[in-house]
Amino acid sequence: PEVSLSGAPMGIGSLLKAAGLASSTSEANRLIEGGGVRVDGAVISDKGLKLPAGTFVVQVGKRKFARVTLG
């Protein structure tokens, strides 16, 4: 699915919640701690990461994907 969000730069936790890939920001943070979050194929380990404007392929676990466009 493709998701368009405004408010760049956006923290990775709130991005996962806004894109519907995590039910809450705290769940998103747990997924990041567990190494289950990738942005454009790179594993994210920093919960404080802020993504700039642009388009990213965000993957949570093995089967949840979204193409996120941040504006």
Secondary structure, 3 states (H helix, E strand, C coil): CEEEECCCCEEHHHHHHHCCCCCCHHHHHHHHHCCCEEECCEECCCCCCEECCEEEEEEECCCEEEEEEEC
